[in-house]
Amino acid sequence: MKVITTHSPSETQAIGEQLAKLCKGGEIICLSGDLGTGKTTFVKGIARGLKIDEKKVNSPTFVIMNLYEEGRLPLYHFDFYRLEKPEEIGGVGYDEFLYGNGVAVIEWSERFGALMPPENLAIHLAHSGDHDRGLKITAHGERYKKIAEVLCRP
């Protein structure tokens, strides 16, 4: 596990943008953290890094997933905040997106439970001051270890 500290929403977005530039397609990025820690802000950075208009990105809390296809790679933006049981996600055909050609980003990924793919890049966002955020990055699988190494270089 590695930790990156950001000091503003724009710095949090910049880390997301940097991550997106490392993506080749098929990545699964799992975001967790309390309300207001910057998960959607981070996704906006990923969108920017994929050449998607970040202004279009909002939390898909009421629809479970938003799809953005106009970039370098498709962005599959999931938000599991309203899930009570992991089985509720089954109806949206999530697996075709998780294992598709784009980048799948899951907010509130801890609610995915046993359905969580074993290989992923997990990022836990936490408040560490008024505007400061700590991003704890944990790589599950060799592919993600390489991404985390590059992302966490000083």
C-alpha positions as CSV (number, residue, x, y, z in Angstrom):
1,M,0.0,0.0,0.0
2,K,1.2,3.5,-0.9
3,V,-0.2,6.8,0.2
4,I,-0.4,10.0,-1.9
5,T,-1.5,13.3,-0.2
6,T,-3.3,15.9,-2.2
7,H,-4.0,19.5,-1.0
8,S,-6.8,20.6,-3.2
9,P,-9.6,19.1,-5.5
10,S,-7.4,20.0,-8.5
11,E,-4.5,17.9,-7.2
12,T,-6.9,15.0,-6.5
13,Q,-8.1,15.3,-10.1
14,A,-4.5,15.5,-11.4
15,I,-3.8,12.1,-9.7
16,G,-6.9,10.7,-11.5
17,E,-5.7,12.1,-14.8
18,Q,-2.2,10.6,-14.3
19,L,-3.8,7.2,-13.5
20,A,-6.0,7.4,-16.7
21,K,-2.9,8.0,-18.8
22,L,-1.5,4.6,-17.6
23,C,-4.7,2.8,-18.5
24,K,-4.8,0.6,-21.7
25,G,-8.3,-0.8,-21.3
26,G,-9.8,-3.4,-19.0
27,E,-8.7,-1.8,-15.8
28,I,-10.9,-2.0,-12.7
29,I,-10.4,0.9,-10.2
30,C,-12.2,0.6,-6.9
31,L,-12.8,3.7,-4.9
32,S,-13.8,3.8,-1.2
33,G,-14.1,6.5,1.4
34,D,-16.6,8.6,3.3
35,L,-19.0,11.0,1.7
36,G,-17.2,14.1,0.5
37,T,-13.7,12.7,0.3
38,G,-13.4,13.3,-3.4
39,K,-14.3,10.1,-5.1
40,T,-16.3,11.8,-7.9
41,T,-13.6,14.5,-8.1
42,F,-11.0,11.7,-8.7
43,V,-13.3,10.2,-11.4
44,K,-13.4,13.6,-13.1
45,G,-9.6,13.5,-13.3
46,I,-9.7,10.0,-14.8
47,A,-12.2,11.3,-17.4
48,R,-9.9,14.2,-18.3
49,G,-7.0,11.8,-18.7
50,L,-9.1,9.7,-21.1
51,K,-10.0,12.8,-23.1
52,I,-13.6,12.9,-21.8
53,D,-15.2,16.2,-20.9
54,E,-15.0,16.1,-17.1
55,K,-17.9,18.5,-16.8
56,K,-20.2,15.7,-18.0
57,V,-19.1,13.5,-15.1
58,N,-21.3,13.3,-12.1
59,S,-22.1,10.7,-9.5
60,P,-24.4,8.1,-11.0
61,T,-26.0,7.4,-7.6
62,F,-29.5,7.0,-8.9
63,V,-28.7,5.0,-12.0
64,I,-25.8,2.9,-10.7
65,M,-23.6,3.5,-13.8
66,N,-22.8,6.2,-16.3
67,L,-21.1,5.4,-19.6
68,Y,-18.8,7.9,-21.3
69,E,-17.6,6.7,-24.7
70,E,-16.2,9.8,-26.4
71,G,-12.7,9.5,-25.0
72,R,-9.5,7.5,-25.8
73,L,-11.1,4.6,-23.9
74,P,-14.7,4.2,-22.6
75,L,-15.2,5.1,-19.0
76,Y,-17.7,2.9,-17.0
77,H,-18.5,4.9,-13.9
78,F,-20.3,2.9,-11.2
79,D,-21.7,4.2,-7.9
80,F,-22.8,1.5,-5.4
81,Y,-23.8,4.0,-2.7
82,R,-27.4,2.9,-2.8
83,L,-26.8,-0.8,-3.0
84,E,-28.0,-2.8,0.0
85,K,-26.9,-6.2,-1.3
86,P,-24.3,-7.0,-3.9
87,E,-26.8,-9.1,-5.8
88,E,-28.7,-5.9,-6.8
89,I,-25.9,-5.1,-9.3
90,G,-26.6,-8.3,-11.2
91,G,-29.4,-6.8,-13.3
92,V,-27.2,-4.1,-15.0
93,G,-24.9,-6.6,-16.7
94,Y,-21.9,-5.2,-14.8
95,D,-19.5,-8.0,-15.9
96,E,-19.6,-6.9,-19.5
97,F,-18.4,-3.5,-18.4
98,L,-15.9,-4.6,-15.8
99,Y,-14.2,-7.0,-18.3
100,G,-14.8,-4.7,-21.3
101,N,-12.4,-2.6,-23.3
102,G,-12.8,0.5,-21.1
103,V,-11.8,1.7,-17.7
104,A,-14.3,0.7,-14.9
105,V,-14.3,2.9,-11.9
106,I,-16.5,1.8,-8.9
107,E,-17.4,4.3,-6.2
108,W,-18.3,2.7,-2.9
109,S,-16.7,-0.5,-4.1
110,E,-16.8,-2.1,-0.7
111,R,-20.5,-2.7,-1.3
112,F,-19.6,-5.0,-4.2
113,G,-18.9,-7.8,-1.6
114,A,-18.0,-11.2,-2.9
115,L,-18.6,-10.1,-6.5
116,M,-15.5,-7.9,-6.3
117,P,-13.0,-9.0,-9.0
118,P,-9.8,-10.3,-7.3
119,E,-7.5,-8.1,-9.5
120,N,-8.1,-4.4,-9.2
121,L,-6.5,-1.1,-8.1
122,A,-8.1,-0.1,-4.8
123,I,-8.0,3.6,-3.8
124,H,-9.3,4.7,-0.4
125,L,-9.8,8.4,-0.1
126,A,-9.8,10.0,3.4
127,H,-9.9,13.6,4.8
128,S,-6.6,14.7,6.2
129,G,-7.4,18.4,6.6
130,D,-9.8,21.0,5.2
131,H,-8.8,20.4,1.6
132,D,-6.2,17.7,2.1
133,R,-6.9,14.1,1.1
134,G,-5.0,10.9,1.7
135,L,-5.2,8.4,-1.2
136,K,-4.3,4.9,0.0
137,I,-3.4,2.9,-3.1
138,T,-3.5,-0.9,-2.9
139,A,-2.7,-3.0,-6.0
140,H,-4.3,-6.5,-6.3
141,G,-2.5,-8.3,-9.2
142,E,0.7,-7.8,-11.1
143,R,-0.8,-5.5,-13.7
144,Y,-2.0,-3.1,-11.0
145,K,1.3,-3.3,-9.0
146,K,3.0,-1.8,-12.1
147,I,0.4,0.9,-12.4
148,A,0.7,1.8,-8.7
149,E,4.5,1.9,-8.9
150,V,4.4,4.5,-11.6
151,L,1.5,6.4,-10.1
152,C,3.2,6.7,-6.7
153,R,6.7,7.8,-8.0
154,P,7.7,11.1,-6.4
